[in-house]
Amino acid sequence: MTALADHIAGVPLIDQHAHGCWLGAGDRLRFENALNEANTAPLADFDSGFDTQIGFAVRAHCAPLLGLPEHAEPHDYWRRRSQLTEAELARVFLQAAGVSDWLIDTGYANGVADVSQVAELSNGRAHEVVRLEQVAEQAAKAAGDYASAFEQILRQRTAAVVGTKSVLAYRGGFDGDLSEPSAAEVAEAADRWRDSGGQRLTDRVLLRFGLHQALRVGKPLQFHVGFGDRDCDLHKANPLYLLDFLRQSGDTPIVLLHCYPYEREAGYLAQAFNNVYLDGGLSVNHLGARAPAFIARLLELAPFRKIVYSSDAFGPAELHYLGTTLWRKGIDRVLSGFVDNGDWSSADAARVVDLIAHVNAERIYRLDAGVRDDDTRV
């Protein structure tokens, strides 16, 4: 093992966007469905979540932690997995991930560990990221003026959290007007939405209102970008549609999540705006053996102080571990190639690893108490 590979294997990670892992028992169908991000229906009878890049990666990298050989057959993997509870699996995989801090999106938390449970299961630290659309649903159920209720709930919920997140990509996409609506427009839209039941916010006026309220809070604002399930119109999740909004975003850090297949567009935006960052969470897991090529594209245009690590793991605890393993393996392959070709020094490669693994996230989310409010340098 080279010095660079040794450094990558041991560097602590901040997973700046993840969800909870399962705690309740489930069958094999649930597990295999969880290896497919895009399909919102049960997999076809002829299909298998194991016969995918992520399925092969689970068998290659997760099987040894369960006492199985690499590339264990699917039925052997499932049989061994079924001998452990989900909590036991979580302790195995989360503690092996080498993650010091988990930033947990609590916007969709049905049946999975909450922030404190992730911390306990992983023996690490966990921090909450508040989803704006969930705040909107709470405001719709509150008495009185919607805008005032939203602002109050958002202030209360963000007082002790590290950031906010929007799933605008799932609620109509980025294309179209994202300017701040007037108070009259918000009041009219809120009345209309409340009258309809206040479920699953898709009203563009209220979505825009929430984004601009998050900018006022000033904590990092995460956007789902690109790849996701089929409820997301992928062509409308191109981050270039966010250009006008980014021009209005001031100094609030904007973090573009996942990015595939728009990682190059996201890299351009990170270069063009001081407050824009990106990660490759979710995409790295689902690309499996092809993840190094994706990681290399993330490193093309985006400044290295603008790239952060995440897994976007949800459900099987394997995914929390697999994200870190594939990232470590992928960035080692990419950066070792740069070093071997004489384009980078080994010392520079190790420094970039540290930036992406934890230093950038510490700065963006103020996780390091030693970083002053006016300190914008690493």
Buried (B, 14 or more C-beta within 10 A) or exposed (E): EEEBBEBBEEBEBBBBBBBBBBBEEBEBEBBBBBBBBEEEEEBEEEBBBBEBBBBBBBBBBBBEBBEBEEEBEBEBBBEBBEEBEBBEBBBBBBBBBBBBBBBBBBBBBEBBBBBEBBBBBBEBBBBBBBBBBBBBBBBBEBEEBBBEBBBBBBEEBBEEBBBBBBBBBBBBBBBEEBEBBEEEBBBEBBEEBBEEEBEEBEBBBBBBBBBBBBBEBEBBBBBBBBBBEEEBBBEBBBBEBBEEBBEEBEEBBBBBBBBBBBBBBBBBBBBEBEBBBBBBBBBBBBBBBBBBEBBBBBBEBBBBBBBBBBBBBBBBBBBBBBBBBBBBBBBBBBBBBBBEEEEBEBEBBBBBBBBBBBBBBBBBBBBEEEBEEEEEEE
